[in-house]
């Protein structure tokens, strides 16, 4: 499974699911970006979204809950400025084997 989504001016995020509970996210480098804010939202979870600072243009998220839907969005941070945020990309994890 692989999906690309782009919002004008926002990073183009690509999600690949190499295993049932693992996702690989990548996006093109934004000029002068210090780091990227990745938001991970597990649908149906009362915990809200998680936010990660990512230094680089790729991240592997493993040990995701099986049979769950996760939505990911990213935005570039340049010093004290940030955004725009990409459109969320949602992935359904598989059943653990």
VMD Tcl script that builds the backbone (N, CA, C; Angstrom):
set m [mol new atoms 291]
animate dup $m
set s [atomselect $m all]
$s set {name element resname resid chain x y z} {
  {N N UNK 1 A 0.853 -1.187 0.000}
  {CA C UNK 1 A 0.000 0.000 0.000}
  {C C UNK 1 A 0.882 1.228 0.000}
  {N N UNK 2 A 0.617 2.142 -0.879}
  {CA C UNK 2 A 1.366 3.384 -0.942}
  {C C UNK 2 A 0.417 4.481 -1.394}
  {N N UNK 3 A 0.512 5.641 -0.759}
  {CA C UNK 3 A -0.398 6.730 -1.090}
  {C C UNK 3 A 0.348 8.053 -1.027}
  {N N UNK 4 A 0.059 8.943 -1.974}
  {CA C UNK 4 A 0.633 10.279 -1.996}
  {C C UNK 4 A -0.484 11.293 -1.871}
  {N N UNK 5 A -0.295 12.302 -1.040}
  {CA C UNK 5 A -1.278 13.368 -0.884}
  {C C UNK 5 A -0.527 14.685 -0.773}
  {N N UNK 6 A -1.020 15.725 -1.461}
  {CA C UNK 6 A -0.362 17.019 -1.375}
  {C C UNK 6 A -1.385 18.127 -1.212}
  {N N UNK 7 A -1.066 19.088 -0.363}
  {CA C UNK 7 A -1.822 20.310 -0.187}
  {C C UNK 7 A -0.909 21.414 -0.696}
  {N N UNK 8 A -1.453 22.418 -1.392}
  {CA C UNK 8 A -0.619 23.481 -1.945}
  {C C UNK 8 A 0.331 24.040 -0.896}
  {N N UNK 9 A 1.629 24.007 -1.201}
  {CA C UNK 9 A 2.648 24.536 -0.308}
  {C C UNK 9 A 3.049 23.604 0.819}
  {N N UNK 10 A 2.316 22.534 1.031}
  {CA C UNK 10 A 2.617 21.590 2.107}
  {C C UNK 10 A 3.457 20.441 1.547}
  {N N UNK 11 A 4.205 19.765 2.417}
  {CA C UNK 11 A 4.988 18.621 1.939}
  {C C UNK 11 A 4.095 17.535 1.337}
  {N N UNK 12 A 4.606 16.854 0.345}
  {CA C UNK 12 A 3.942 15.694 -0.240}
  {C C UNK 12 A 4.380 14.494 0.591}
  {N N UNK 13 A 3.447 13.876 1.280}
  {CA C UNK 13 A 3.776 12.762 2.168}
  {C C UNK 13 A 3.449 11.450 1.470}
  {N N UNK 14 A 4.390 10.534 1.536}
  {CA C UNK 14 A 4.203 9.202 0.962}
  {C C UNK 14 A 4.241 8.189 2.097}
  {N N UNK 15 A 3.242 7.323 2.143}
  {CA C UNK 15 A 3.145 6.301 3.183}
  {C C UNK 15 A 3.223 4.935 2.537}
  {N N UNK 16 A 4.124 4.113 3.017}
  {CA C UNK 16 A 4.255 2.733 2.563}
  {C C UNK 16 A 4.091 1.841 3.781}
  {N N UNK 17 A 3.386 0.744 3.607}
  {CA C UNK 17 A 3.148 -0.185 4.717}
  {C C UNK 17 A 3.853 -1.505 4.403}
  {N N UNK 18 A 5.122 -1.654 4.848}
  {CA C UNK 18 A 5.874 -2.865 4.521}
  {C C UNK 18 A 5.454 -4.099 5.320}
  {N N UNK 19 A 4.767 -3.897 6.430}
  {CA C UNK 19 A 4.296 -5.013 7.253}
  {C C UNK 19 A 2.980 -4.597 7.915}
  {N N UNK 20 A 2.299 -5.546 8.517}
  {CA C UNK 20 A 0.955 -5.307 9.055}
  {C C UNK 20 A 0.896 -4.134 10.029}
  {N N UNK 21 A 1.890 -4.002 10.898}
  {CA C UNK 21 A 1.862 -2.958 11.932}
  {C C UNK 21 A 3.059 -2.019 11.840}
  {N N UNK 22 A 3.580 -1.843 10.618}
  {CA C UNK 22 A 4.732 -0.964 10.378}
  {C C UNK 22 A 4.401 -0.040 9.214}
  {N N UNK 23 A 4.710 1.255 9.364}
  {CA C UNK 23 A 4.575 2.183 8.241}
  {C C UNK 23 A 5.882 2.938 8.058}
  {N N UNK 24 A 6.155 3.238 6.806}
  {CA C UNK 24 A 7.329 4.013 6.413}
  {C C UNK 24 A 6.802 5.302 5.786}
  {N N UNK 25 A 7.180 6.439 6.343}
  {CA C UNK 25 A 6.749 7.733 5.841}
  {C C UNK 25 A 7.936 8.471 5.248}
  {N N UNK 26 A 7.721 9.122 4.112}
  {CA C UNK 26 A 8.774 9.952 3.545}
  {C C UNK 26 A 8.147 11.122 2.804}
  {N N UNK 27 A 8.934 12.172 2.660}
  {CA C UNK 27 A 8.479 13.394 1.997}
  {C C UNK 27 A 9.714 14.104 1.464}
  {N N UNK 28 A 9.530 14.988 0.465}
  {CA C UNK 28 A 10.678 15.709 -0.080}
  {C C UNK 28 A 11.178 16.763 0.908}
  {N N UNK 29 A 12.454 17.058 0.819}
  {CA C UNK 29 A 13.060 18.065 1.680}
  {C C UNK 29 A 12.483 19.442 1.378}
  {N N UNK 30 A 12.107 20.154 2.423}
  {CA C UNK 30 A 11.656 21.541 2.295}
  {C C UNK 30 A 12.866 22.445 2.511}
  {N N UNK 31 A 13.034 23.409 1.642}
  {CA C UNK 31 A 14.192 24.303 1.716}
  {C C UNK 31 A 14.236 25.006 3.070}
  {N N UNK 32 A 15.408 24.964 3.695}
  {CA C UNK 32 A 15.683 25.620 4.980}
  {C C UNK 32 A 14.891 25.064 6.159}
  {N N UNK 33 A 14.311 23.885 6.026}
  {CA C UNK 33 A 13.585 23.293 7.158}
  {C C UNK 33 A 14.576 22.883 8.245}
  {N N UNK 34 A 14.269 23.252 9.489}
  {CA C UNK 34 A 15.086 22.856 10.632}
  {C C UNK 34 A 14.745 21.420 11.022}
  {N N UNK 35 A 13.444 21.132 11.062}
  {CA C UNK 35 A 12.938 19.785 11.319}
  {C C UNK 35 A 11.492 19.755 10.852}
  {N N UNK 36 A 10.831 18.626 11.046}
  {CA C UNK 36 A 9.441 18.455 10.647}
  {C C UNK 36 A 8.631 18.016 11.858}
  {N N UNK 37 A 7.411 18.490 11.971}
  {CA C UNK 37 A 6.486 18.006 12.996}
  {C C UNK 37 A 5.583 16.965 12.351}
  {N N UNK 38 A 5.630 15.761 12.884}
  {CA C UNK 38 A 4.778 14.671 12.422}
  {C C UNK 38 A 3.680 14.473 13.444}
  {N N UNK 39 A 2.441 14.479 12.987}
  {CA C UNK 39 A 1.297 14.216 13.863}
  {C C UNK 39 A 0.736 12.831 13.518}
  {N N UNK 40 A 0.562 12.021 14.553}
  {CA C UNK 40 A 0.033 10.667 14.401}
  {C C UNK 40 A -1.243 10.584 15.224}
  {N N UNK 41 A -2.333 10.272 14.557}
  {CA C UNK 41 A -3.625 10.182 15.234}
  {C C UNK 41 A -4.203 8.790 15.021}
  {N N UNK 42 A -4.391 8.057 16.104}
  {CA C UNK 42 A -5.024 6.739 16.030}
  {C C UNK 42 A -6.522 6.949 16.156}
  {N N UNK 43 A -7.250 6.581 15.119}
  {CA C UNK 43 A -8.702 6.766 15.107}
  {C C UNK 43 A -9.350 5.976 16.241}
  {N N UNK 44 A -10.311 6.597 16.908}
  {CA C UNK 44 A -11.027 5.936 17.987}
  {C C UNK 44 A -10.291 5.941 19.311}
  {N N UNK 45 A -9.109 6.583 19.353}
  {CA C UNK 45 A -8.333 6.635 20.582}
  {C C UNK 45 A -8.673 7.902 21.353}
  {N N UNK 46 A -8.780 7.789 22.660}
  {CA C UNK 46 A -9.065 8.958 23.487}
  {C C UNK 46 A -7.785 9.702 23.860}
  {N N UNK 47 A -6.638 9.173 23.439}
  {CA C UNK 47 A -5.350 9.784 23.789}
  {C C UNK 47 A -5.040 11.032 22.963}
  {N N UNK 48 A -5.807 11.289 21.908}
  {CA C UNK 48 A -5.487 12.420 21.037}
  {C C UNK 48 A -4.337 12.068 20.120}
  {N N UNK 49 A -3.785 13.067 19.476}
  {CA C UNK 49 A -2.708 12.785 18.531}
  {C C UNK 49 A -1.348 12.886 19.219}
  {N N UNK 50 A -0.391 12.148 18.672}
  {CA C UNK 50 A 0.983 12.214 19.131}
  {C C UNK 50 A 1.748 13.114 18.167}
  {N N UNK 51 A 2.737 13.826 18.672}
  {CA C UNK 51 A 3.545 14.705 17.833}
  {C C UNK 51 A 5.008 14.326 18.001}
  {N N UNK 52 A 5.692 14.209 16.860}
  {CA C UNK 52 A 7.105 13.854 16.858}
  {C C UNK 52 A 7.883 14.916 16.095}
  {N N UNK 53 A 9.061 15.279 16.602}
  {CA C UNK 53 A 9.983 16.109 15.839}
  {C C UNK 53 A 10.858 15.154 15.037}
  {N N UNK 54 A 10.883 15.322 13.723}
  {CA C UNK 54 A 11.653 14.442 12.846}
  {C C UNK 54 A 12.746 15.269 12.179}
  {N N UNK 55 A 13.976 14.857 12.361}
  {CA C UNK 55 A 15.123 15.524 11.740}
  {C C UNK 55 A 15.524 14.700 10.532}
  {N N UNK 56 A 15.058 15.083 9.375}
  {CA C UNK 56 A 15.253 14.330 8.144}
  {C C UNK 56 A 13.911 14.178 7.456}
  {N N UNK 57 A 13.905 13.433 6.374}
  {CA C UNK 57 A 12.698 13.338 5.553}
  {C C UNK 57 A 12.081 11.949 5.544}
  {N N UNK 58 A 12.448 11.102 6.500}
  {CA C UNK 58 A 11.865 9.760 6.585}
  {C C UNK 58 A 11.713 9.344 8.044}
  {N N UNK 59 A 10.756 8.470 8.278}
  {CA C UNK 59 A 10.617 7.870 9.606}
  {C C UNK 59 A 9.903 6.526 9.431}
  {N N UNK 60 A 10.301 5.559 10.244}
  {CA C UNK 60 A 9.629 4.262 10.293}
  {C C UNK 60 A 8.923 4.176 11.638}
  {N N UNK 61 A 7.632 3.911 11.609}
  {CA C UNK 61 A 6.857 3.718 12.834}
  {C C UNK 61 A 6.500 2.243 12.925}
  {N N UNK 62 A 6.936 1.599 13.984}
  {CA C UNK 62 A 6.682 0.173 14.142}
  {C C UNK 62 A 5.869 -0.055 15.414}
  {N N UNK 63 A 5.472 -1.272 15.617}
  {CA C UNK 63 A 4.682 -1.655 16.794}
  {C C UNK 63 A 3.376 -0.875 16.887}
  {N N UNK 64 A 2.781 -0.558 15.727}
  {CA C UNK 64 A 1.458 0.058 15.732}
  {C C UNK 64 A 0.433 -0.997 16.132}
  {N N UNK 65 A -0.688 -0.570 16.643}
  {CA C UNK 65 A -1.733 -1.521 17.040}
  {C C UNK 65 A -2.313 -2.204 15.804}
  {N N UNK 66 A -2.522 -3.518 15.862}
  {CA C UNK 66 A -3.116 -4.209 14.717}
  {C C UNK 66 A -4.574 -3.811 14.518}
  {N N UNK 67 A -5.037 -3.945 13.293}
  {CA C UNK 67 A -6.426 -3.699 12.921}
  {C C UNK 67 A -6.913 -2.338 13.430}
  {N N UNK 68 A -6.101 -1.298 13.184}
  {CA C UNK 68 A -6.409 0.062 13.618}
  {C C UNK 68 A -6.147 1.021 12.470}
  {N N UNK 69 A -6.798 2.173 12.511}
  {CA C UNK 69 A -6.578 3.204 11.501}
  {C C UNK 69 A -5.757 4.323 12.113}
  {N N UNK 70 A -4.657 4.649 11.450}
  {CA C UNK 70 A -3.789 5.749 11.854}
  {C C UNK 70 A -3.786 6.800 10.753}
  {N N UNK 71 A -3.814 8.075 11.152}
  {CA C UNK 71 A -3.713 9.179 10.203}
  {C C UNK 71 A -2.452 9.966 10.511}
  {N N UNK 72 A -1.728 10.339 9.454}
  {CA C UNK 72 A -0.452 11.031 9.579}
  {C C UNK 72 A -0.502 12.347 8.819}
  {N N UNK 73 A 0.084 13.380 9.399}
  {CA C UNK 73 A 0.275 14.641 8.686}
  {C C UNK 73 A 1.618 15.216 9.110}
  {N N UNK 74 A 2.167 16.063 8.267}
  {CA C UNK 74 A 3.504 16.597 8.500}
  {C C UNK 74 A 3.537 18.070 8.129}
  {N N UNK 75 A 4.379 18.817 8.825}
  {CA C UNK 75 A 4.637 20.192 8.428}
  {C C UNK 75 A 6.093 20.521 8.695}
  {N N UNK 76 A 6.652 21.361 7.845}
  {CA C UNK 76 A 8.043 21.775 7.992}
  {C C UNK 76 A 8.126 22.900 9.009}
  {N N UNK 77 A 9.192 22.875 9.819}
  {CA C UNK 77 A 9.457 23.944 10.780}
  {C C UNK 77 A 10.762 24.602 10.367}
  {N N UNK 78 A 10.706 25.928 10.197}
  {CA C UNK 78 A 11.869 26.712 9.780}
  {C C UNK 78 A 12.092 27.799 10.819}
  {N N UNK 79 A 12.968 27.527 11.782}
  {CA C UNK 79 A 13.187 28.487 12.863}
  {C C UNK 79 A 11.930 28.622 13.702}
  {N N UNK 80 A 11.350 29.824 13.740}
  {CA C UNK 80 A 10.128 30.048 14.520}
  {C C UNK 80 A 8.874 29.952 13.656}
  {N N UNK 81 A 9.035 29.684 12.361}
  {CA C UNK 81 A 7.901 29.585 11.436}
  {C C UNK 81 A 7.616 28.116 11.135}
  {N N UNK 82 A 6.353 27.807 10.809}
  {CA C UNK 82 A 6.008 26.437 10.438}
  {C C UNK 82 A 4.830 26.432 9.486}
  {N N UNK 83 A 4.651 25.275 8.837}
  {CA C UNK 83 A 3.475 25.069 7.992}
  {C C UNK 83 A 3.735 25.357 6.540}
  {N N UNK 84 A 2.753 25.107 5.711}
  {CA C UNK 84 A 1.441 24.561 6.061}
  {C C UNK 84 A 1.506 23.055 6.304}
  {N N UNK 85 A 0.491 22.554 6.975}
  {CA C UNK 85 A 0.425 21.128 7.291}
  {C C UNK 85 A -0.161 20.358 6.116}
  {N N UNK 86 A 0.406 19.178 5.872}
  {CA C UNK 86 A -0.109 18.335 4.790}
  {C C UNK 86 A -1.496 17.827 5.133}
  {N N UNK 87 A -2.220 17.422 4.103}
  {CA C UNK 87 A -3.514 16.768 4.312}
  {C C UNK 87 A -3.242 15.421 4.986}
  {N N UNK 88 A -4.050 15.029 5.983}
  {CA C UNK 88 A -3.812 13.736 6.638}
  {C C UNK 88 A -3.921 12.561 5.657}
  {N N UNK 89 A -3.038 11.601 5.843}
  {CA C UNK 89 A -3.059 10.357 5.094}
  {C C UNK 89 A -3.365 9.261 6.098}
  {N N UNK 90 A -4.399 8.468 5.842}
  {CA C UNK 90 A -4.821 7.437 6.794}
  {C C UNK 90 A -4.503 6.036 6.259}
  {N N UNK 91 A -4.082 5.170 7.155}
  {CA C UNK 91 A -3.699 3.800 6.815}
  {C C UNK 91 A -4.349 2.855 7.817}
  {N N UNK 92 A -4.878 1.768 7.309}
  {CA C UNK 92 A -5.448 0.708 8.153}
  {C C UNK 92 A -4.369 -0.344 8.364}
  {N N UNK 93 A -4.009 -0.601 9.623}
  {CA C UNK 93 A -3.019 -1.636 9.887}
  {C C UNK 93 A -3.656 -3.009 9.749}
  {N N UNK 94 A -2.823 -3.988 9.504}
  {CA C UNK 94 A -3.312 -5.353 9.343}
  {C C UNK 94 A -3.377 -6.096 10.662}
  {N N UNK 95 A -3.752 -7.335 10.578}
  {CA C UNK 95 A -3.774 -8.185 11.756}
  {C C UNK 95 A -2.387 -8.714 12.039}
  {N N UNK 96 A -1.988 -8.711 13.279}
  {CA C UNK 96 A -0.668 -9.230 13.652}
  {C C UNK 96 A -0.618 -10.720 13.384}
  {N N UNK 97 A 0.533 -11.179 12.908}
  {CA C UNK 97 A 0.648 -12.606 12.606}
  {C C UNK 97 A 1.380 -13.352 13.686}
}
mol reanalyze $m
mol bondsrecalc $m
mol representation Tube
mol addrep $m
